[in-house]
Amino acid sequence: MDNNLAIVYLSILVGLLAFTVVSVFRQIFKTRKTESSLSRLRSKLNKEKGTTQEYYELASIYSEKKLYSQAIALFQKALKAAEEEKEENSAPIYNGLGYAHFAQEQYDLAIRQYKEAIKNQPDYVTALNNLGHAYERKKLTTQALQTYEEALKYQPNNATAKRRAESLRRLVSA
């Protein structure tokens, strides 16, 4: 009996260690991939003009690293490149730019960028959720609720929009 219990405990311990090792290695590989992309893109863009995708990718990496000022400058370069390349869908760029402004608590600028993203792609639920969040931060409850409800029209099971809309409905009806 004691022997079986020890085996069970040891098996659980080995399982937890294996899970931890796998998680650590996944994180290491993800970080290395990001750092490699960062290095490659920075080096290329320092030497020559980049594509919309390259500027967007580098701006996204800076955003992940919470280097929002650099991200904003690169998202703006991505927009300029998109215009030159006659890129049809620049909604993700505007959304990224909005996110960088939002992270710096520049809510009016964020709202403007999210609206631009939605103008480019009306069914862009991520931008709608982000716009709703920015409205909430500005204490514009009615606009936030309308925006989340708009997101739910396109994606009825969107958890974020559902949760926030329910919460705001309670506030508005109170």
Residue pairs with C-beta under 8 A, 6 or more apart in sequence:
34 61
34 64
37 57
37 58
37 61
38 58
38 61
41 50
41 54
41 57
41 58
41 61
42 58
44 50
44 54
45 54
45 55
45 58
49 81
50 58
50 77
50 81
51 81
51 85
52 78
52 81
52 82
52 85
52 87
52 90
52 93
55 74
55 75
55 77
55 78
55 81
56 74
56 75
56 78
56 92
56 93
56 96
58 74
59 70
59 71
59 72
59 74
59 75
59 77
59 78
59 93
59 96
59 100
60 71
60 96
62 68
62 70
62 71
62 74
63 71
63 96
63 99
63 100
63 103
66 103
68 100
68 101
68 103
68 104
69 104
71 96
71 100
72 97
72 100
72 101
75 93
75 96
75 97
75 100
76 97
78 90
78 93
79 90
79 93
79 94
79 97
81 87
82 90
82 93
83 90
89 120
89 121
90 120
91 117
91 118
91 120
91 121
91 124
91 127
92 117
93 117
94 113
94 114
94 116
94 117
94 120
94 127
95 113
95 114
95 117
95 124
95 126
95 127
95 130
97 113
98 109
98 110
98 111
98 112
98 113
98 114
98 116
98 117
98 127
98 130
98 131
98 134
99 110
99 130
101 107
101 109
101 110
101 113
102 110
102 130
102 133
102 134
102 137
105 137
107 134
107 137
107 138
108 138
110 130
110 134
111 131
111 134
111 135
111 138
114 127
114 128
114 130
114 131
114 134
115 131
117 124
117 127
118 124
118 127
118 128
118 131
121 127
123 154
125 151
125 154
125 155
125 158
125 161
128 147
128 148
128 150
128 151
128 154
128 161
129 147
129 148
129 151
129 158
129 160
129 161
129 164
131 147
132 144
132 145
132 147
132 148
132 151
132 161
132 164
133 144
133 164
135 141
135 143
135 144
135 147
136 144
136 164
136 168
141 168
141 171
141 172
142 172
144 164
144 168
145 165
145 168
145 169
145 172
148 161
148 164
148 165
148 168
149 161
149 165
151 158
151 160
151 161
152 158
152 161
152 162
152 165
155 161
